[in-house]
């Protein structure tokens, strides 16, 4: 049952109650009619509140609720897959922040890739990744490459960046903002040397929609 159903039901119920009020006023003496009218007004108010609540519930079911949205965008998932490929190619045991950067640059058309390209950055010009230990050794036993301490910190900060900017999902631009922070990522100085900064990336994310 959708919102239109509850809207029609609400209107019908109110019309019915209105008719009952008129009949009540004509059928009873003044004292009795007053009591009956008071009761009917109370019932009417209760019905209105009930119908409003039901309509709101129906509307919420029709809307894509924020709580059901994936916290990470498909582009970030794709970039993470490419970062894992980069890690395997380099022969490292854990995904580092530089592998995250390479994954972003290989995710064509995403906001981070476009911002990096506009800054003149090229994959072949990136420095070699420095091997880093896994953030959680327990993650190394399932055959999947784990995140390093810096990579894990970058993704956590990316979530904070998304929240601070009022965004529902973590997108590639948020990951790039995390990589720009010297207290989080070891590639931050390299990105700043290329002319990237937080203000510019945020402005680019707003204009590009990513």
C-alpha positions in Angstrom: 0.0 0.0 0.0 1.5 3.3 -1.1 1.1 6.9 0.0 -1.7 7.6 -2.4 -3.8 4.8 -0.9 -3.4 6.3 2.6 -4.2 9.7 1.3 -7.5 8.5 -0.2 -8.3 6.5 2.9 -7.6 9.6 5.1 -9.9 11.8 3.1 -12.6 9.1 3.1 -12.4 8.7 6.8 -12.5 12.4 7.5 -15.6 12.8 5.2 -17.3 9.9 7.0 -16.6 11.4 10.4 -17.8 14.8 9.2 -21.1 13.3 8.1 -21.5 11.5 11.5 -20.9 14.8 13.2 -23.7 16.5 11.3 -26.1 13.6 11.9 -25.2 13.6 15.6 -25.9 17.3 15.8 -29.4 16.8 14.3 -30.3 13.7 16.2 -29.6 14.7 19.8 -30.7 17.4 22.2 -28.2 20.1 22.9 -26.6 18.6 26.0 -26.3 15.2 24.6 -25.2 16.5 21.2 -22.4 18.5 22.9 -21.1 15.4 24.6 -21.3 13.3 21.5 -19.7 16.1 19.4 -16.8 16.2 22.0 -16.3 12.5 21.7 -16.5 12.6 17.9 -13.9 15.4 17.8 -11.6 13.3 19.9 -12.1 10.4 17.6 -11.5 12.6 14.6 -8.2 13.9 16.0 -7.1 10.4 16.7 -7.9 9.3 13.2 -6.1 12.3 11.7 -3.0 11.5 13.7 -3.2 7.8 12.8 -3.6 8.5 9.1 -0.7 11.0 9.1 1.6 8.4 10.7 0.5 5.8 8.2 1.1 8.1 5.3 4.6 9.0 6.6 5.4 5.3 7.0 4.3 4.6 3.4 6.3 7.5 2.1 9.4 6.4 3.9 9.0 2.9 2.4 8.9 4.3 -1.0 11.9 6.5 -0.6 15.4 5.0 -0.8 16.1 5.1 2.9 19.6 6.4 3.8 20.0 3.5 6.2 19.7 1.1 3.3 22.3 2.8 1.1 25.7 1.2 0.7 28.2 3.2 2.8 30.8 2.8 0.1 30.2 3.8 -3.6 30.8 1.3 -6.4 33.7 3.4 -7.7 35.5 3.1 -4.4 34.9 -0.6 -4.4 36.3 -0.8 -7.9 39.3 1.3 -6.9 40.0 -1.0 -4.0 39.9 -4.0 -6.4 42.5 -2.2 -8.5 44.5 -1.3 -5.5 44.6 -5.0 -4.6 45.9 -5.7 -8.1 48.6 -3.1 -7.7 49.6 -4.7 -4.4 49.8 -8.2 -5.9 51.9 -6.8 -8.8 54.3 -5.1 -6.4 54.6 -8.3 -4.4 53.7 -6.7 -1.1 51.8 -8.4 1.6 49.4 -5.5 2.4 47.6 -2.8 0.6 49.3 0.6 1.3 48.2 4.2 0.8 50.2 4.3 -2.4 48.3 1.3 -3.8 45.1 3.1 -2.9 46.3 6.1 -4.9 47.2 3.9 -7.9 43.7 2.3 -7.6 42.1 5.7 -7.7 44.1 6.8 -10.8 43.1 3.6 -12.6 39.4 4.2 -11.9 38.7 6.1 -15.0 36.1 8.9 -14.8 35.8 9.1 -11.1 36.2 12.4 -9.3 39.6 11.5 -7.8 41.0 10.3 -11.1 39.9 13.5 -12.8 41.3 15.7 -10.1 44.6 13.8 -10.2 44.8 14.0 -14.0 44.1 17.7 -14.0 47.0 18.1 -11.6 49.2 16.4 -14.2 49.8 13.2 -12.3 50.6 10.0 -14.1 50.8 6.4 -12.9 54.3 5.9 -14.3 55.5 8.9 -12.4 54.4 7.6 -9.0 57.1 6.5 -6.5 57.5 2.9 -5.6 55.3 1.7 -2.7 57.1 1.0 0.5 56.1 -2.4 2.1 54.0 -2.0 5.2 52.7 -4.4 7.8 49.1 -5.4 7.8 46.9 -3.4 10.2 45.3 -6.6 11.5 47.3 -9.8 11.3 44.1 -11.8 11.6 43.1 -10.6 8.1 46.0 -12.4 6.5 44.7 -15.9 6.8 41.7 -15.7 4.3 43.6 -15.4 1.1 42.7 -11.8 0.7 45.3 -9.0 0.9 44.9 -7.1 4.1 45.0 -3.3 4.5 48.2 -1.7 5.9 47.9 0.6 8.9 48.1 3.7 6.6 45.5 2.3 4.1 43.1 1.4 6.9 43.5 4.9 8.4 42.9 6.5 5.0 39.6 4.6 4.6 38.5 5.5 8.1 39.3 9.2 7.5 37.5 9.0 4.2 34.4 8.0 6.1 34.8 11.0 8.4 35.3 13.2 5.4 32.1 12.0 3.8 30.2 12.5 7.1 31.6 16.0 7.6 30.6 17.0 4.0 27.1 15.6 4.5 27.5 12.8 2.0 25.7 9.4 2.3 28.4 7.4 0.7 32.2 7.3 0.8 33.3 8.3 -2.7 36.7 8.5 -4.4 37.0 12.2 -3.7 36.7 11.4 0.1 39.5 8.8 -0.2 41.7 11.4 -2.0 41.0 13.9 0.8 42.2 11.3 3.2 45.4 10.7 1.2 46.0 14.5 1.2 46.4 14.5 5.0 50.1 14.2 6.1 49.0 12.9 9.5 47.3 10.0 7.8 49.1 9.2 4.5 52.7 9.0 3.5 51.9 10.1 0.0 50.4 13.4 1.1 53.6 15.4 0.5 53.8 14.0 -3.0 50.2 15.0 -3.7 50.8 18.5 -2.3 53.9 18.9 -4.5 51.6 18.2 -7.4 49.5 21.2 -6.4 46.6 19.4 -4.8 45.0 20.7 -1.6 41.8 20.0 0.3 40.0 23.2 -0.7 40.6 22.5 -4.4 39.5 18.8 -4.2 36.3 19.7 -2.3 35.5 22.4 -4.9 36.1 19.9 -7.7 33.9 17.3 -6.0 31.1 19.8 -5.7 31.3 20.9 -9.4 31.8 17.4 -10.7 29.2 15.7 -8.5 31.7 13.3 -7.1 
